Amino acid sequence: MRVVGAFVLIAAMALVWFFTLGRPEGAKLARVERDDVVLSNAIGIYIINAGRPPSTEQGLMALVKEPVAGPKPRRWVQVMNKAPTDPWGWPYGYRIVAEGNRGWRYEIRSLGIDGKLQTGDDCASEFQVGTLTGK
């Protein structure tokens, strides 16, 4: 019975290695997905305080330093200690995709391994958030 348990443990470790360590790009893509959640939550905290997400020009740096360019946040708090970078070391891209009376849509983008925008290895996620006033 111990032999079977040891075999199952070794097989499980091999599967973990194969799907993460054995495929470094797969592990990096999984990190991009986790980072999307973290960044989306940080933007949500920013919205609660500021009344809106950062503008495209303010970018994700608005989570780290108080924006000097408008639109000025209603109230600003530092949400992150440093500007986030993707697993390849590139800064995450951010932009407002749509803005209206029902809220905002924004995109978070990893430039991928080549560090170039709009190429096949980019990883982009789009998020929607409503207004706080219920308009």
Backbone bond lengths (Angstrom), bond angles and torsions (degrees), N, CA, C in turn:
res aa  C-N    CA-C-N  psi(-1)  N-CA   C-N-CA  omega(-1)  CA-C   N-CA-C  phi
1 M - - - 1.435 - - 1.530 110.88 -
2 R 1.325 116.94 -38.19 1.458 120.54 178.03 1.518 111.42 -64.36
3 V 1.320 116.49 -33.94 1.458 120.84 179.42 1.527 109.63 -65.31
4 V 1.322 117.10 -42.45 1.458 121.20 178.93 1.532 109.70 -64.27
5 G 1.326 117.23 -43.87 1.469 121.17 178.52 1.517 111.25 -61.55
6 A 1.318 117.53 -42.02 1.461 121.30 178.54 1.528 110.37 -65.58
7 F 1.335 116.51 -40.17 1.456 120.51 178.89 1.532 110.61 -63.31
8 V 1.328 117.55 -42.88 1.466 121.87 179.07 1.524 109.83 -62.89
9 L 1.317 116.97 -42.49 1.467 120.97 178.96 1.524 111.01 -63.01
10 I 1.314 117.72 -44.15 1.471 121.61 178.50 1.525 110.48 -64.06
11 A 1.323 116.96 -41.50 1.463 120.59 179.12 1.529 110.58 -63.96
12 A 1.329 117.05 -41.48 1.468 120.24 178.69 1.521 110.57 -63.92
13 M 1.320 117.49 -42.48 1.468 121.15 178.52 1.525 110.43 -63.44
14 A 1.321 117.12 -39.02 1.464 120.51 178.84 1.525 110.67 -65.08
15 L 1.329 117.62 -40.02 1.464 120.55 178.16 1.531 111.38 -64.75
16 V 1.330 116.69 -42.68 1.468 119.78 177.44 1.524 109.40 -60.88
17 W 1.308 117.65 -45.35 1.462 121.10 179.92 1.527 110.10 -61.56
18 F 1.325 117.01 -44.38 1.460 121.13 -177.39 1.521 111.82 -62.38
19 F 1.345 117.18 -42.44 1.461 120.25 -175.31 1.524 114.04 -86.13
20 T 1.321 119.08 -10.89 1.470 120.20 178.82 1.517 110.68 -125.69
21 L 1.305 116.44 -76.02 1.464 119.98 -175.79 1.518 112.63 -64.15
22 G 1.306 116.69 -35.70 1.461 120.29 179.93 1.517 112.61 -71.71
23 R 1.282 117.74 -16.59 1.461 122.85 179.35 1.534 107.99 -132.43
24 P 1.327 116.33 82.96 1.464 118.43 -174.21 1.522 113.65 -58.80
25 E 1.318 118.39 -33.62 1.465 119.20 179.07 1.528 110.37 -68.03
26 G 1.323 117.49 -34.62 1.464 120.14 176.71 1.518 111.39 -64.51
27 A 1.320 116.76 -40.28 1.459 120.83 177.57 1.527 110.20 -66.04
28 K 1.320 116.93 -37.32 1.470 119.79 179.34 1.521 111.08 -68.90
29 L 1.320 116.68 -38.49 1.463 119.37 176.76 1.523 111.15 -65.28
30 A 1.325 116.89 -37.19 1.465 120.35 176.39 1.525 109.99 -64.14
31 R 1.328 117.39 -37.18 1.471 120.02 177.87 1.528 110.79 -66.29
32 V 1.334 117.36 -38.17 1.469 120.29 177.44 1.532 109.20 -59.04
33 E 1.315 117.50 -42.23 1.464 121.04 179.09 1.520 111.03 -63.19
34 R 1.341 117.32 -42.34 1.471 120.40 177.45 1.524 110.49 -65.74
35 D 1.338 116.68 -41.78 1.464 120.46 179.02 1.520 111.17 -61.81
36 D 1.334 117.76 -36.79 1.469 121.02 177.37 1.525 110.66 -57.40
37 V 1.315 116.17 -42.70 1.469 120.46 179.88 1.526 110.15 -66.38
38 V 1.334 116.88 -45.58 1.466 121.08 179.65 1.520 110.64 -61.40
39 L 1.339 117.04 -46.66 1.464 120.58 -179.27 1.528 111.23 -66.22
40 S 1.308 117.66 -40.11 1.462 120.96 178.11 1.529 110.48 -61.90
41 N 1.327 117.05 -41.43 1.460 120.37 177.31 1.525 111.04 -65.50
42 A 1.345 117.28 -40.55 1.461 120.88 178.22 1.526 110.69 -63.68
43 I 1.328 116.89 -40.31 1.466 120.51 177.04 1.529 109.82 -65.14
44 G 1.321 116.97 -37.36 1.463 120.43 176.27 1.521 111.96 -60.24
45 I 1.322 117.55 -41.78 1.467 121.52 176.76 1.526 109.81 -64.92
46 Y 1.325 116.93 -41.58 1.460 120.92 177.07 1.533 110.29 -58.70
47 I 1.321 116.68 -45.00 1.460 121.87 -178.58 1.529 110.78 -61.64
48 I 1.321 117.18 -42.37 1.467 120.59 179.71 1.530 110.30 -57.12
49 N 1.325 116.96 -41.10 1.463 121.20 -178.83 1.520 112.97 -83.01
50 A 1.319 117.03 -43.28 1.465 121.53 -172.34 1.522 112.90 -86.82
51 G 1.324 117.54 -22.09 1.459 120.35 -177.87 1.515 113.60 90.06
52 R 1.319 117.04 -4.27 1.469 122.51 179.99 1.530 107.97 -166.73
53 P 1.341 116.99 162.19 1.467 118.21 175.93 1.526 110.29 -74.31
54 P 1.314 117.64 164.26 1.472 119.27 175.15 1.530 109.92 -59.65
55 S 1.315 116.11 149.68 1.466 119.59 175.11 1.527 108.65 -72.42
56 T 1.317 116.37 167.63 1.469 120.18 177.04 1.520 109.77 -59.29
57 E 1.347 116.80 -41.37 1.464 120.60 -178.54 1.532 111.39 -65.98
58 Q 1.329 117.52 -37.62 1.463 120.98 178.97 1.524 110.38 -70.09
59 G 1.298 116.69 -37.46 1.458 122.27 177.46 1.517 113.19 61.81
60 L 1.317 114.81 -164.61 1.460 121.07 -178.64 1.523 112.44 -71.76
61 M 1.331 117.49 -14.05 1.467 119.77 176.13 1.528 110.91 -63.81
62 A 1.337 117.75 -21.09 1.465 120.74 177.05 1.523 111.19 -64.01
63 L 1.327 117.43 -18.74 1.461 121.36 176.68 1.524 111.32 -79.58
64 V 1.337 116.08 -18.32 1.465 122.57 -174.73 1.527 111.47 -104.63
65 K 1.338 116.14 -45.79 1.465 122.15 -178.60 1.517 109.63 -127.45
66 E 1.335 115.44 145.65 1.457 119.15 -179.87 1.519 110.25 -62.75
67 P 1.324 118.15 128.61 1.464 120.97 -178.93 1.532 111.63 -64.09
68 V 1.332 115.27 140.33 1.464 120.10 174.77 1.525 109.80 -98.30
69 A 1.314 116.78 -26.29 1.469 121.36 177.47 1.524 108.89 -87.52
70 G 1.324 115.06 150.45 1.458 120.23 179.63 1.510 111.62 -73.42
71 P 1.290 117.63 165.24 1.452 126.47 -1.84 1.528 111.55 -74.21
72 K 1.313 115.02 133.01 1.460 120.41 -179.21 1.530 109.57 -68.31
73 P 1.316 117.00 137.04 1.467 118.98 177.35 1.532 110.92 -68.29
74 R 1.316 115.54 145.92 1.470 121.32 177.58 1.527 109.39 -58.57
75 R 1.319 115.53 -45.35 1.460 122.87 176.36 1.526 105.13 -147.65
76 W 1.321 117.06 134.30 1.461 119.81 -177.14 1.518 110.26 -116.29
77 V 1.320 116.19 136.44 1.461 122.97 170.25 1.521 107.43 -133.73
78 Q 1.314 115.85 146.09 1.456 120.01 177.46 1.523 108.41 -71.29
79 V 1.325 115.80 123.40 1.459 121.26 -176.68 1.527 111.07 -100.17
80 M 1.342 117.42 -31.15 1.467 122.03 179.82 1.527 109.03 -130.41
81 N 1.326 116.12 153.38 1.469 120.95 -179.77 1.519 113.22 -81.21
82 K 1.336 116.67 -29.90 1.466 119.90 -179.47 1.518 109.74 -147.74
83 A 1.319 114.44 161.68 1.463 119.96 179.22 1.526 109.36 -66.00
84 P 1.314 116.96 132.13 1.465 119.92 -177.75 1.528 112.10 -74.25
85 T 1.317 115.71 144.95 1.464 121.59 174.32 1.525 108.70 -125.11
86 D 1.323 114.83 153.55 1.462 119.25 179.74 1.534 109.71 -79.06
87 P 1.326 117.93 176.37 1.464 120.66 -176.72 1.532 114.16 -62.01
88 W 1.324 117.81 -16.62 1.455 121.08 179.40 1.528 111.35 -96.37
89 G 1.347 116.63 1.71 1.453 121.34 176.79 1.515 115.14 92.02
90 W 1.334 118.23 3.28 1.467 121.64 179.00 1.517 109.42 -87.72
91 P 1.335 117.48 146.81 1.469 118.92 174.81 1.530 109.97 -65.57
92 Y 1.322 116.54 142.07 1.453 119.92 174.98 1.519 109.21 -67.93
93 G 1.321 115.93 139.88 1.448 121.34 173.83 1.517 109.80 -85.49
94 Y 1.308 115.37 154.06 1.457 121.33 -179.90 1.520 107.73 -149.66
95 R 1.317 115.62 138.87 1.465 118.90 174.13 1.512 109.50 -157.72
96 I 1.338 113.94 150.18 1.458 120.63 172.79 1.525 106.45 -79.63
97 V 1.319 116.98 126.07 1.456 121.91 -179.22 1.524 110.50 -91.31
98 A 1.329 116.43 -39.89 1.467 120.74 -179.38 1.517 108.66 -151.54
99 E 1.316 114.45 146.23 1.458 121.06 -179.95 1.518 107.87 -139.34
100 G 1.310 116.36 132.10 1.452 119.32 -179.42 1.506 111.49 -162.01
101 N 1.325 115.94 -172.46 1.459 118.60 -177.36 1.526 112.70 -72.79
102 R 1.306 117.86 -10.00 1.470 120.83 177.11 1.521 112.54 -98.54
103 G 1.318 117.38 -0.57 1.449 119.64 177.96 1.512 112.60 131.07
104 W 1.303 115.09 -157.86 1.458 122.33 -175.78 1.522 110.33 -129.40
105 R 1.314 115.00 151.13 1.462 122.21 167.43 1.518 105.66 -118.94
106 Y 1.317 116.32 134.21 1.452 120.02 177.97 1.518 110.12 -134.95
107 E 1.320 114.37 159.33 1.458 121.60 -177.30 1.524 109.53 -121.91
108 I 1.320 115.61 138.51 1.461 123.09 171.08 1.515 105.86 -114.37
109 R 1.338 116.80 130.55 1.458 120.35 -173.46 1.530 111.17 -132.98
110 S 1.335 115.06 132.23 1.455 121.78 168.40 1.523 107.01 -96.29
111 L 1.313 116.64 135.04 1.468 120.60 -179.37 1.526 112.48 -77.54
112 G 1.307 117.58 -7.06 1.459 120.55 178.56 1.518 112.78 75.91
113 I 1.292 115.91 -170.14 1.461 121.69 -173.15 1.529 112.78 -64.01
114 D 1.351 118.03 -33.54 1.471 119.24 -176.15 1.528 113.54 -83.24
115 G 1.332 118.03 -13.05 1.459 121.04 178.32 1.516 114.26 70.54
116 K 1.331 117.20 15.45 1.463 121.32 -178.35 1.522 110.11 -111.42
117 L 1.331 114.87 138.03 1.453 121.87 -179.19 1.530 111.01 -74.08
118 Q 1.323 115.23 143.26 1.463 122.96 175.45 1.527 113.60 63.99
119 T 1.331 117.27 39.38 1.457 120.81 172.41 1.524 108.45 -114.76
120 G 1.289 117.45 171.95 1.455 122.34 -173.33 1.510 116.27 -63.06
121 D 1.329 117.72 -18.26 1.460 118.44 -177.86 1.525 113.19 -97.15
122 D 1.332 118.24 4.97 1.464 121.09 176.72 1.529 109.64 -64.71
123 C 1.320 116.24 147.30 1.466 122.61 174.21 1.521 106.63 -122.74
124 A 1.317 117.63 114.34 1.461 121.02 -177.82 1.518 110.26 -123.98
125 S 1.325 115.16 141.20 1.462 122.04 174.81 1.510 108.14 -128.99
126 E 1.323 115.95 140.57 1.456 121.40 179.73 1.525 108.97 -113.44
127 F 1.335 115.08 140.01 1.456 121.65 -178.06 1.522 109.36 -128.31
128 Q 1.321 117.01 150.43 1.459 122.29 177.04 1.517 107.90 -121.86
129 V 1.330 115.00 137.95 1.466 120.70 176.20 1.519 107.86 -137.12
130 G 1.319 116.19 136.88 1.463 121.01 179.95 1.520 111.55 -83.99
131 T 1.299 115.61 173.47 1.465 120.23 177.69 1.515 109.71 -77.42
132 L 1.312 116.10 156.20 1.462 120.88 178.90 1.522 111.75 -81.59
133 T 1.329 116.54 -18.09 1.453 120.46 -177.82 1.519 112.16 -87.87
134 G 1.319 117.45 -7.95 1.455 121.67 178.86 1.509 114.22 78.85
135 K 1.312 117.54 17.53 1.476 120.59 178.90 1.510 110.72 -66.18
